[in-house]
Structures are given as structure tokens and as C-alpha cells.
Amino acid sequence: MAIVYYDGDCGYCNRAVKWLINRKISRTFQFAQLEGVYGMNLVEVMPQLKTIDSIVVVDKEDVFIKSDAIIHLLSQFKRYKWLAILLSIIPKFVRDVGYELFTKIRYKIPFKESCRLPSKYERQYFLD
């Protein structure tokens, strides 16, 4: 099963994970915080990811980070494949600059649900 590693301190990231779970991506992906045990294990195996504090998707032997991770996740949905294709047309360095700009402001985006604990249904898809 593939794993989506995310920043557990980020309200936007937490909400995005819950969005993915509620759209049934959880049938093929599980979720782990970068700050958790699984995230630490990932960094031990792949030290080059130590500086990444955003999304990392490990799907079989493939590792996706930043905008590539978003594209990979969107491509899993029939409804959003068009968006994944559209984003993939944009050069990676441009996408990643946009992604980095967003990561700099993400903690300033207020989310009313950012502190909501996962439901019993949602918890089954979290590794830690």
C-alpha cells in the first residue's frame, strides 16, 4: 500500500488528508505524519528527504515530492485527472516555485477544522 507523508503541524495538510480519505483514496493509500515514527523511518531510509517538510508520496518504488506529489494524488481520481494533466504541463521548476510560495504562507491560513481529531473511520487509514 502507498503512503502519503504530510506535515502534521499544518492545518491545511491535515484538512487535505481528510479530504483525500473522504474521497476514498484511502483504499490505496495510508497516511503518516512526517514528524511521526513512520516519517522518521522514511528519513532514515532516504536521508535526502530530511529537509522536506511538506508532502511526500511513496507509491511502490516511486517517491514524489512537492508538486509531483500533488499531481500523483490528483491523478488517482477520475474526476481530477484533467487537473493533474494540466498541472503536469507546467514546467516542474515553475510548479515547485508556486508550491514553495504556498508552503511559506500555509501556517497563516486559518482553518476552523484544523484541530479536529480524525473520526473513527478516518483513523483507520493513519499509520501513526
C-alpha positions as CSV (number, residue, x, y, z in Angstrom):
1,M,0.0,0.0,0.0
2,A,1.3,3.5,-0.8
3,I,1.9,6.1,1.9
4,V,1.3,9.8,1.9
5,Y,3.6,11.6,4.4
6,Y,2.4,15.0,5.4
7,D,3.2,17.9,7.8
8,G,1.1,17.0,10.9
9,D,1.5,20.6,12.2
10,C,-0.1,22.2,9.2
11,G,-3.8,22.7,9.3
12,Y,-4.0,22.8,5.5
13,C,-2.2,19.5,5.3
14,N,-4.5,17.9,7.9
15,R,-7.5,19.1,6.0
16,A,-6.2,17.9,2.7
17,V,-5.6,14.4,4.1
18,K,-9.1,14.2,5.4
19,W,-10.3,15.4,2.0
20,L,-8.4,12.5,0.4
21,I,-9.7,10.0,2.9
22,N,-13.3,11.1,2.4
23,R,-12.9,10.7,-1.4
24,K,-11.9,7.0,-0.9
25,I,-8.2,7.4,-1.9
26,S,-7.7,5.6,1.4
27,R,-8.4,2.4,-0.4
28,T,-4.9,2.6,-1.9
29,F,-3.1,5.0,0.3
30,Q,-2.3,5.3,4.0
31,F,-1.2,8.4,5.8
32,A,1.6,9.2,8.2
33,Q,3.0,12.4,9.7
34,L,6.5,13.4,8.7
35,E,7.1,14.1,12.4
36,G,5.9,10.6,13.5
37,V,7.7,7.3,13.7
38,Y,7.0,6.4,10.1
39,G,8.2,9.8,8.9
40,M,11.4,9.3,10.9
41,N,11.9,5.9,9.4
42,L,11.4,7.4,5.9
43,V,14.2,9.9,6.5
44,E,16.5,7.1,7.8
45,V,15.9,5.2,4.6
46,M,16.0,8.3,2.4
47,P,18.2,10.9,4.1
48,Q,17.8,13.3,1.1
49,L,14.2,13.9,2.3
50,K,15.4,15.2,5.7
51,T,14.8,18.8,4.6
52,I,11.3,18.2,3.2
53,D,8.6,19.5,5.5
54,S,5.7,19.1,3.1
55,I,4.1,16.3,1.2
56,V,5.9,13.1,0.2
57,V,4.2,10.2,-1.5
58,V,5.8,6.8,-1.7
59,D,4.0,4.6,-4.1
60,K,5.7,1.3,-4.6
61,E,9.2,2.2,-5.7
62,D,8.4,5.8,-6.7
63,V,8.8,8.8,-4.5
64,F,7.0,12.0,-5.3
65,I,7.6,15.3,-3.5
66,K,6.1,18.8,-3.7
67,S,4.1,19.5,-6.9
68,D,4.8,16.0,-8.3
69,A,3.1,14.5,-5.2
70,I,0.0,16.6,-5.7
71,I,-0.1,15.6,-9.3
72,H,0.3,12.0,-8.4
73,L,-2.5,12.1,-5.9
74,L,-4.9,14.1,-8.2
75,S,-4.3,11.5,-11.0
76,Q,-5.8,8.8,-8.7
77,F,-9.3,10.4,-9.2
78,K,-11.2,10.2,-12.4
79,R,-12.8,13.5,-11.6
80,Y,-9.4,15.3,-11.1
81,K,-7.2,13.6,-13.8
82,W,-7.7,16.6,-16.0
83,L,-6.2,18.9,-13.3
84,A,-3.3,16.5,-12.9
85,I,-2.7,16.6,-16.6
86,L,-3.0,20.4,-16.7
87,L,-0.5,20.8,-13.8
88,S,1.9,18.4,-15.4
89,I,2.1,20.6,-18.5
90,I,3.6,23.4,-16.4
91,P,7.4,23.0,-16.1
92,K,8.4,21.4,-12.8
93,F,10.6,24.3,-11.6
94,V,7.6,26.7,-12.1
95,R,5.2,24.3,-10.2
96,D,7.7,23.9,-7.4
97,V,8.3,27.6,-7.0
98,G,4.5,28.0,-6.6
99,Y,4.4,25.1,-4.2
100,E,7.2,26.6,-2.1
101,L,5.5,30.0,-2.0
102,F,2.3,28.3,-0.7
103,T,4.3,26.4,1.9
104,K,5.6,29.7,3.3
105,I,2.1,31.0,3.9
106,R,0.3,27.8,4.8
107,Y,0.6,28.3,8.6
108,K,-1.1,31.7,8.2
109,I,-4.3,30.2,6.6
110,P,-6.9,29.9,9.3
111,F,-8.8,26.6,9.4
112,K,-11.7,26.1,11.8
113,E,-11.4,22.4,11.5
114,S,-7.6,22.2,11.6
115,C,-7.6,20.9,15.2
116,R,-10.5,18.5,14.7
117,L,-9.4,14.9,15.6
118,P,-9.9,12.3,12.9
119,S,-13.1,10.3,13.2
120,K,-13.0,6.6,13.9
121,Y,-13.4,5.9,10.2
122,E,-10.6,8.3,9.3
123,R,-8.2,6.9,12.0
124,Q,-8.0,3.5,10.4
125,Y,-6.0,5.0,7.5
126,F,-3.3,6.6,9.7
127,L,-0.2,4.7,10.4
128,D,0.8,6.7,13.5
